[in-house]
Amino acid sequence: MTDDVGSNELTQAHRQSGIMLVLILSLLALVIFAQLNIYIGSSAFIVVLLPLPFCIIAIKAYFDRQSWALLSVIAMWIIVIALCFVMMILEFMAASTGSTGLWGYAQGFLLLFLCWSMNQRLRVLRHPLFKAWYEGRTGELSQDIALLPDEVLASCPHCHSLLAVQPVNLSADERCPKCNLLLVLPESLALYGEEE
């Protein structure tokens, strides 16, 4: 993975995680408002709007890559995942008592999928390579990793795990130690076969 390709992928992951956080926060605010409105009336509007200024400031700072914002956004992701998990449990409980029927089970499974998807984004945000890129230290990160003379850093084409590989000794059947999928894509083998 060259620096340009890695930087483009990290830039795309940064933008996607920020946009996804904005969309999920909006959806979550709407759902919480609808639920709270039943119990506390118009006061629910104030409860939903209370954290809004902090969220706007933190997300704008995250898009501007200010150093303090990454921890705030990670904390927001954790809180949102926890809220979605609690809402999922409530949906399953309501469906099991018969008050929401099959729709409650569907919403519960959608919330479970949302929790899983958000957890995947959170893993990206917590990855040392992403943190180094976010703080502008990508050169430092690659210098801190001790490589043998014939090794280079590369990422798995499937799970994007950072690996030290020996390109000269890399065979077509090598597998990633994390996801157990092939490290060399069939397209790369075909391209390499055409060049020889």
Salt bridges, closest charged atoms under 4 A:
ASP64 OD2 - LYS60 NZ 3.00
GLU135 OE1 - ARG137 NE 2.78
